[in-house]
Amino acid sequence: MSAMCGGSFPRHSDAACARRSAYIVSCRLAASCRRRNTIRRHRTRRIAFFLQGIIDVLFEEENGDYILLDYKTDRHISPKDARTRYQFQMYLYCDAVETILGRPVKECYLFLLDTGREVRMERQAASA
């Protein structure tokens, strides 16, 4: 991602633009979920629940590849702990993008706002 952002995190105007784009994408994803009826409900002992989340940024590169970025505000968290804590969430985000948009997510990152560090996430199968 460093190469994609010119070696550093985007300037404020770029970040604001990215957030607007992410909002538009999240609205389209939500509308698509409703239209396709893909919000899956899991029933356990008559208790229904569903997961909801908002992808902070989804970049589409010129070649059509997707790069997913999620900002994290945790304080004093190491990249290793962040990777462990958010692996399942990022798996779900990537799976949602791939299911709805029909193309794979090439790269997936966390950006730790407290330290200004990016954490590349590995793609793994979900384990509940």
Secondary structure, 3 states (H helix, E strand, C coil): CCCCCCCCCCCHHHHHHHHHHHHHHHHHHHHHHHHHCCCCCEEECCEEECCCCCCCEEEECCCCCEEEEEEECCCCCCHHHHHHHHHHHHHHHHHHHHHHHCCCEEEEEEEECCCCEEEECCCCCCCC
